Each structure stands twice: as C-alpha cells, then as structure tokens.
Amino acid sequence: MLRPLTLAALTAGALSFSTVASAHNVWLLPSATVLAKAETITVDAAVSNDLFFFNHVPLSLDNLRIEGPDGRLLQAENPHRGKLRSVFDLKVEQPGSHRLAVVNRASSPATCTRASASAGVARPRRWPARSRPMPAKCR
C-alpha cells in the first residue's frame, strides 16, 4: 500500500515541476553582437513559447533600460510594437559592452502590503496603521 502512495506522490511532484518549465521565455535578440565600428543595430523583443521564435506576444518596452559601457543611459530609437514582437534600434557609438534589459519591478512591498502581528504582543500591531489608508494603487 505504501508503494503506490509513494509512486503517486512522486508523479504529482513531477507534474508540478513541469508547469514551472513551461513558462514563457522573455528575450531580447540583437541583430549583431560584435561590431568593428560605430553602427546602428536592431533589437527584437518578445515573449514566446520557444526561445527566439515570435509566437506569443510582444515584449513591452515601457521599462526598457539601455546602459552604455560608461554606465550612461541610452535611448532606444524607432520603437515599434507589433502583434508578435517589439522592435527598436540602438545607435552603438562607444566601444565596449552595452547592457540591455527590461526591468519590471513589482510595486514596493512596503507600499502594498498589509500585515498584523500579535504573537507575544499584548496588543496586535498593524501595518500600515489604521490611521493611514492604503495607497490608491494597492486597492
């Protein structure tokens, strides 16, 4: 009796891990990665089921961050959002590595969290205090 139960538990565990592996890929694909001189490159951005295939939705470029080799922020040129991918151009003028990223930070936990604690405290403490309302973006 223990053996079928163990087998069932292992199967359920394996199935739960497979759902994590089937998440969508988020990626940026530059048209060139090694340049001999100052040049403009095109970068494709998408969220897809398969890496580097445009088959789901375009990646939002709202939080695109591009840093030059000296740490200076650069701007994307000609951004476009299509049905399956987003595209932008980047003028590469300085030699060195450039960093491209879409930085999606969740709202700060300090502004959108409710908590209360009463273990070992005579009076429960609440955060944020009842006298302070929750921020509008958290309601």
Protein Blocks (a to p, Z undefined) as FASTA:
>chain_A
ZZmmmmmmmmmmmmmmmmmmmpccdddddfbfbdfbdcdddddddddfbehiafbbccdf
klgccddfkopacddehiacdfkbccdddddfbgcddddddddddddfklmcccddfehp
abacddddfklccdfklZZ
